[in-house]
Amino acid sequence: MLAKTVKIKDGEDFRIINESDFQHGQHELCEGEELSINPLTLDVEVGITPELKAVIDDAKAECEKIVVENKDLKQQLESLKTELLHGEPTDLTGLVPTEQFDAVALDLTNTKEQLATMQGEFIAFKNDVGAMQERISELQLVDYSKLKVDELKDVLKLKGIAFSSDAKKDDLLSLLPKE
């Protein structure tokens, strides 16, 4: 079987090619020439489901927000860099809420005042031998009746006093020397 040929334009002239080599959009038929096989054109529509469209729209909106935030952050960063390079005072109030900064500053001031008061009291205490002896006596006086059974057993062990493992609280208290 012989291949069918067609005449196509080639500038001001023409040339002959095999019909199977003809490319629509690349070649143009000379006047009066026809292809024996008509090209088939299909229109295909591809749709996006409403759910996918919503996801795409949400993602696009989120991206736009991030782009704006990124732009703002870049501007703030550049501003801070410029201020630092020129030795100008840098305004960092945008980075820490003023209320939070004020609360921390107030806590710091109160803590410093408490520390100064306690340091004064400690110095006075160290210089008052009578007060120190009184405090030592207070610390040595222990109301053993307020202790739990396990705590009483620990005290007795520390003092080297033997006791029965199943002893009741009253029994343990009676073993302790009266002070």
C-alpha positions as CSV (number, residue, x, y, z in Angstrom):
1,M,0.0,0.0,0.0
2,L,1.3,3.4,-1.0
3,A,1.4,6.1,1.6
4,K,-0.8,9.1,0.8
5,T,0.9,12.4,0.5
6,V,-0.2,16.0,0.9
7,K,1.1,19.3,-0.2
8,I,2.0,21.7,2.6
9,K,3.1,25.4,2.5
10,D,6.8,26.0,2.8
11,G,7.3,29.7,2.8
12,E,6.4,31.0,-0.7
13,D,6.7,27.5,-2.1
14,F,5.3,24.1,-1.1
15,R,6.6,20.6,-0.3
16,I,5.1,17.2,-0.2
17,I,5.1,15.0,2.9
18,N,3.4,11.8,3.9
19,E,0.0,12.4,5.4
20,S,1.0,10.5,8.5
21,D,3.8,13.0,9.1
22,F,1.4,16.0,9.0
23,Q,1.3,17.9,12.3
24,H,-1.6,20.2,13.0
25,G,-0.4,23.6,14.2
26,Q,3.0,23.0,12.7
27,H,2.1,22.4,9.1
28,E,-0.4,24.2,6.9
29,L,-2.1,22.5,3.9
30,C,-1.9,24.1,0.5
31,E,-5.2,25.3,-0.9
32,G,-7.3,22.4,-2.2
33,E,-5.5,19.8,-0.2
34,E,-7.4,17.7,2.4
35,L,-6.4,15.0,4.8
36,S,-8.0,11.7,4.2
37,I,-8.4,11.2,7.9
38,N,-10.1,14.0,9.7
39,P,-8.5,14.8,13.0
40,L,-10.7,14.2,16.0
41,T,-11.0,17.0,18.5
42,L,-12.3,16.3,22.0
43,D,-13.4,18.8,24.6
44,V,-12.7,17.3,28.0
45,E,-13.9,19.1,31.1
46,V,-12.2,18.2,34.4
47,G,-14.0,19.4,37.5
48,I,-12.9,19.9,41.1
49,T,-15.2,18.6,43.8
50,P,-16.6,21.2,46.2
51,E,-14.7,19.6,49.1
52,L,-11.4,19.8,47.2
53,K,-12.2,23.4,46.2
54,A,-12.9,24.3,49.9
55,V,-9.6,22.7,50.9
56,I,-7.7,24.6,48.2
57,D,-9.4,27.9,49.1
58,D,-8.6,27.4,52.8
59,A,-4.9,26.6,52.0
60,K,-4.7,29.6,49.7
61,A,-6.1,31.9,52.4
62,E,-3.7,30.5,55.0
63,C,-0.8,31.0,52.6
64,E,-1.8,34.6,52.0
65,K,-2.0,35.2,55.8
66,I,1.5,33.7,56.3
67,V,2.9,35.8,53.5
68,V,1.6,39.0,55.2
69,E,2.8,37.9,58.6
70,N,6.2,37.0,57.1
71,K,6.4,40.4,55.4
72,D,5.6,42.1,58.8
73,L,8.2,40.1,60.6
74,K,10.8,40.8,58.0
75,Q,10.1,44.5,58.4
76,Q,10.4,44.3,62.2
77,L,13.6,42.4,61.9
78,E,15.1,44.9,59.5
79,S,14.1,47.7,61.8
80,L,15.7,46.1,64.8
81,K,18.9,45.3,62.8
82,T,19.0,49.0,61.6
83,E,18.6,50.3,65.2
84,L,21.2,47.9,66.5
85,L,23.7,48.8,63.8
86,H,23.3,52.6,64.4
87,G,23.5,52.2,68.2
88,E,20.0,53.7,68.6
89,P,17.9,52.5,71.5
90,T,15.9,49.5,70.4
91,D,12.2,49.4,71.2
92,L,11.5,45.8,72.3
93,T,8.1,46.6,73.7
94,G,6.5,44.8,70.7
95,L,8.2,41.6,71.8
96,V,7.1,41.4,75.4
97,P,3.7,42.6,76.5
98,T,4.0,45.7,78.7
99,E,1.7,44.3,81.4
100,Q,3.9,41.2,81.6
101,F,7.0,43.3,81.8
102,D,5.5,45.6,84.5
103,A,4.4,42.6,86.6
104,V,7.8,41.0,86.5
105,A,9.4,44.4,87.4
106,L,7.0,44.8,90.4
107,D,7.8,41.2,91.6
108,L,11.5,41.9,91.3
109,T,11.1,45.1,93.4
110,N,9.1,43.3,96.0
111,T,11.6,40.5,96.2
112,K,14.5,42.9,96.6
113,E,12.6,44.7,99.5
114,Q,11.9,41.3,101.2
115,L,15.5,40.3,100.8
116,A,16.8,43.5,102.3
117,T,14.4,43.1,105.3
118,M,15.4,39.5,105.9
119,Q,19.1,40.3,105.6
120,G,18.6,43.0,108.3
121,E,16.7,40.6,110.6
122,F,19.3,37.9,110.1
123,I,22.2,40.3,111.0
124,A,20.2,41.5,114.1
125,F,19.6,37.8,115.0
126,K,23.3,36.9,114.7
127,N,24.2,39.7,117.0
128,D,21.6,38.8,119.7
129,V,23.0,35.8,121.6
130,G,19.9,35.6,123.8
131,A,17.6,35.4,120.8
132,M,19.7,32.7,119.2
133,Q,19.7,30.6,122.4
134,E,15.9,31.0,122.7
135,R,15.4,29.8,119.1
136,I,17.7,26.8,119.7
137,S,15.5,25.9,122.7
138,E,12.4,26.2,120.6
139,L,13.8,23.9,118.0
140,Q,14.9,21.3,120.5
141,L,11.4,21.2,122.1
142,V,9.5,18.8,120.0
143,D,5.9,17.8,120.6
144,Y,6.3,14.1,119.9
145,S,2.5,13.6,120.3
146,K,1.9,15.4,117.0
147,L,4.2,13.0,115.1
148,K,2.9,10.0,113.1
149,V,3.8,6.4,114.2
150,D,6.4,6.1,111.4
151,E,8.0,9.4,112.4
152,L,8.1,8.3,116.1
153,K,9.8,5.1,115.1
154,D,12.4,7.1,113.1
155,V,13.1,9.3,116.2
156,L,13.5,6.3,118.4
157,K,15.9,4.7,115.9
158,L,18.0,7.9,115.9
159,K,18.1,7.9,119.7
160,G,19.1,4.2,119.7
161,I,15.9,3.2,121.6
162,A,14.6,-0.3,120.9
163,F,10.9,-0.8,120.3
164,S,8.5,-3.5,119.1
165,S,7.7,-3.3,115.4
166,D,4.0,-3.6,116.1
167,A,4.0,-1.0,118.9
168,K,1.2,1.6,119.0
169,K,1.7,5.3,119.1
170,D,1.1,5.5,122.9
171,D,3.7,2.8,123.5
172,L,6.3,4.6,121.3
173,L,5.6,7.9,123.1
174,S,6.2,6.3,126.5
175,L,9.6,5.1,125.4
176,L,10.8,8.7,124.7
177,P,12.6,10.4,127.6
178,K,10.7,13.4,129.2
179,E,12.4,16.7,128.4
